[in-house]
Amino acid sequence: MSAPGQAPSAGYAAVFVHEDVPTAEVDRLEALHRPLADSVRDLVDATIRTTVEDEEVRAVRAEVDALVARLRARQLDGPAGVRYNAEGRTWSWGNAVVGERNAVAPPLEVVRDPDGLVHADTVLGAAYEGPPGMVHGGVGALLLDHVMGVAASAHQRVTLTGTLTMRYVRSTPLGPVRVEARIEREEGRKVFVVATLGDPDGVTVEADGVFIVPRWAV
Ligand SMILES: CCCCCCCCCCCCCC(=O)SCCNC(=O)CCNC(=O)[C@H](O)C(C)(C)COP(=O)(O)OP(=O)(O)OC[C@H]1O[C@@H](n2cnc3c(N)ncnc32)[C@H](O)[C@@H]1OP(=O)(O)O
């Protein structure tokens, strides 16, 4: 444990890395890598749903292994972390929900309206299944946590999830989903956020959470 007033651990603090990369270069790299993540996401879906012959499965595996080896020829020592430049541009390419290079993350664009509503639309396919044909409850929580965190941070402060409560009103079918979140109220360093996850027929999960501005971030 770290002393009060400090980041929880050197490891945590170390993921916020200042990097002297101009915004145009960050944008160029994102444009280069995003289609690769899209293709890998497609590969994940195809891996789940393929019905090809055994030999074809073995052959594809060999090709995928070769591709992995090519990408690993030069790579970071650990996770991608959160990076920022002098222009205030931040990027977190490995983020589990919005990482531009993360094929595990559903493609999600989080939008903040002028009135404070934060929302995101995406389509969840076979990789996000829990009950048959339905979104895994943990995936719903993942999306809600992130969008609620964005609402709490208001793009100007660090907040961490303190407590997250969810009520699964009905199952969420795989397919198009929408997350909405807004700040309900604030008390000192505690930010209370309410949110919903829904399908085209309406709300499927209701959530409320307490997001904390950690003492080390004040
Ligand atoms: C500029 C940057 C913008 C970036 C935008 C990007 C958006 C990204 C969005 C990503 C989204 C993804 C997000 C993620 O995935 S965040 C990852 C998941 N969350 C965590 O890992 C958090 C782990 N916990 C901690 O680090 C600490 O325990 C925290 C920071 C939470 C509090 O430690 P701290 O030492 O700071 O707190 P304190 O003891 O001084 O207490 C202060 C007040 O808070 C109250 N309290 C304490 N704990 C809890 C609790 N668990 N629930 C409810 N309330 C709690 C406490 O009673 C007190 O209230 P009061 O007595 O004053 O009334």
PDBQT file of the ligand as one rigid body, heavy atoms in Angstrom, charges set to zero:
ROOT
HETATM    1  C1  LIG A 301      -8.574  13.966 -16.890  1.00  0.00    +0.000 C 
HETATM    2  C2  LIG A 301      -8.767  12.615 -17.051  1.00  0.00    +0.000 C 
HETATM    3  C3  LIG A 301     -10.083  12.263 -17.747  1.00  0.00    +0.000 C 
HETATM    4  C4  LIG A 301     -10.182  10.756 -18.033  1.00  0.00    +0.000 C 
HETATM    5  C5  LIG A 301     -11.545  10.309 -18.556  1.00  0.00    +0.000 C 
HETATM    6  C6  LIG A 301     -11.509   8.837 -18.802  1.00  0.00    +0.000 C 
HETATM    7  C7  LIG A 301     -12.780   8.170 -18.395  1.00  0.00    +0.000 C 
HETATM    8  C8  LIG A 301     -12.515   6.733 -18.207  1.00  0.00    +0.000 C 
HETATM    9  C9  LIG A 301     -13.678   6.033 -17.633  1.00  0.00    +0.000 C 
HETATM   10  C10 LIG A 301     -13.236   4.698 -17.102  1.00  0.00    +0.000 C 
HETATM   11  C11 LIG A 301     -14.317   4.055 -16.301  1.00  0.00    +0.000 C 
HETATM   12  C12 LIG A 301     -13.843   2.767 -15.707  1.00  0.00    +0.000 C 
HETATM   13  C13 LIG A 301     -13.658   2.924 -14.234  1.00  0.00    +0.000 C 
HETATM   14  C14 LIG A 301     -12.913   1.783 -13.636  1.00  0.00    +0.000 C 
HETATM   15  O1  LIG A 301     -12.890   0.702 -14.114  1.00  0.00    +0.000 OA
HETATM   16  S1  LIG A 301     -12.081   2.133 -12.203  1.00  0.00    +0.000 SA
HETATM   17  C15 LIG A 301     -11.436   0.562 -11.695  1.00  0.00    +0.000 C 
HETATM   18  C16 LIG A 301     -12.270  -0.064 -10.624  1.00  0.00    +0.000 C 
HETATM   19  N1  LIG A 301     -12.199   0.665  -9.400  1.00  0.00    +0.000 N 
HETATM   20  C17 LIG A 301     -11.128   0.599  -8.594  1.00  0.00    +0.000 C 
HETATM   21  O2  LIG A 301     -10.151  -0.078  -8.865  1.00  0.00    +0.000 OA
HETATM   22  C18 LIG A 301     -11.184   1.413  -7.327  1.00  0.00    +0.000 C 
HETATM   23  C19 LIG A 301     -10.417   0.763  -6.197  1.00  0.00    +0.000 C 
HETATM   24  N2  LIG A 301     -10.606   1.538  -4.966  1.00  0.00    +0.000 N 
HETATM   25  C20 LIG A 301      -9.839   2.626  -4.702  1.00  0.00    +0.000 C 
HETATM   26  O3  LIG A 301      -8.929   2.947  -5.430  1.00  0.00    +0.000 OA
HETATM   27  C21 LIG A 301     -10.195   3.443  -3.486  1.00  0.00    +0.000 C 
HETATM   28  O4  LIG A 301     -10.856   2.630  -2.532  1.00  0.00    +0.000 OA
HETATM   29  C22 LIG A 301     -11.114   4.666  -3.833  1.00  0.00    +0.000 C 
HETATM   30  C23 LIG A 301     -10.376   5.591  -4.812  1.00  0.00    +0.000 C 
HETATM   31  C24 LIG A 301     -12.454   4.225  -4.426  1.00  0.00    +0.000 C 
HETATM   32  C25 LIG A 301     -11.407   5.451  -2.558  1.00  0.00    +0.000 C 
HETATM   33  O5  LIG A 301     -10.189   5.769  -1.944  1.00  0.00    +0.000 OA
HETATM   34  P1  LIG A 301      -9.928   7.199  -1.285  1.00  0.00    +0.000 P 
HETATM   35  O6  LIG A 301      -8.802   7.003  -0.359  1.00  0.00    +0.000 OA
HETATM   36  O7  LIG A 301      -9.765   8.257  -2.305  1.00  0.00    +0.000 OA
HETATM   37  O8  LIG A 301     -11.304   7.440  -0.535  1.00  0.00    +0.000 OA
HETATM   38  P2  LIG A 301     -11.537   7.836   0.996  1.00  0.00    +0.000 P 
HETATM   39  O9  LIG A 301     -11.354   6.679   1.880  1.00  0.00    +0.000 OA
HETATM   40  O10 LIG A 301     -10.768   9.094   1.283  1.00  0.00    +0.000 OA
HETATM   41  O11 LIG A 301     -13.118   8.157   0.971  1.00  0.00    +0.000 OA
HETATM   42  C26 LIG A 301     -13.612   9.325   0.305  1.00  0.00    +0.000 C 
HETATM   43  C27 LIG A 301     -15.136   9.243   0.328  1.00  0.00    +0.000 C 
HETATM   44  O12 LIG A 301     -15.560   8.198  -0.576  1.00  0.00    +0.000 OA
HETATM   45  C28 LIG A 301     -16.292   7.187   0.163  1.00  0.00    +0.000 C 
HETATM   46  N3  LIG A 301     -15.888   5.889  -0.395  1.00  0.00    +0.000 N 
HETATM   47  C29 LIG A 301     -14.667   5.343  -0.388  1.00  0.00    +0.000 A 
HETATM   48  N4  LIG A 301     -14.667   4.188  -1.051  1.00  0.00    +0.000 NA
HETATM   49  C30 LIG A 301     -15.925   4.008  -1.486  1.00  0.00    +0.000 A 
HETATM   50  C31 LIG A 301     -16.542   2.992  -2.238  1.00  0.00    +0.000 A 
HETATM   51  N5  LIG A 301     -15.863   1.922  -2.702  1.00  0.00    +0.000 N 
HETATM   52  N6  LIG A 301     -17.854   3.121  -2.544  1.00  0.00    +0.000 NA
HETATM   53  C32 LIG A 301     -18.565   4.186  -2.112  1.00  0.00    +0.000 A 
HETATM   54  N7  LIG A 301     -18.021   5.189  -1.389  1.00  0.00    +0.000 NA
HETATM   55  C33 LIG A 301     -16.713   5.092  -1.078  1.00  0.00    +0.000 A 
HETATM   56  C34 LIG A 301     -15.866   7.325   1.608  1.00  0.00    +0.000 C 
HETATM   57  O13 LIG A 301     -16.851   6.835   2.493  1.00  0.00    +0.000 OA
HETATM   58  C35 LIG A 301     -15.693   8.836   1.699  1.00  0.00    +0.000 C 
HETATM   59  O14 LIG A 301     -16.972   9.414   1.785  1.00  0.00    +0.000 OA
HETATM   60  P3  LIG A 301     -17.238  10.503   2.921  1.00  0.00    +0.000 P 
HETATM   61  O15 LIG A 301     -16.906   9.828   4.213  1.00  0.00    +0.000 OA
HETATM   62  O16 LIG A 301     -16.323  11.646   2.606  1.00  0.00    +0.000 OA
HETATM   63  O17 LIG A 301     -18.688  10.865   2.773  1.00  0.00    +0.000 OA
ENDROOT
TORSDOF 0
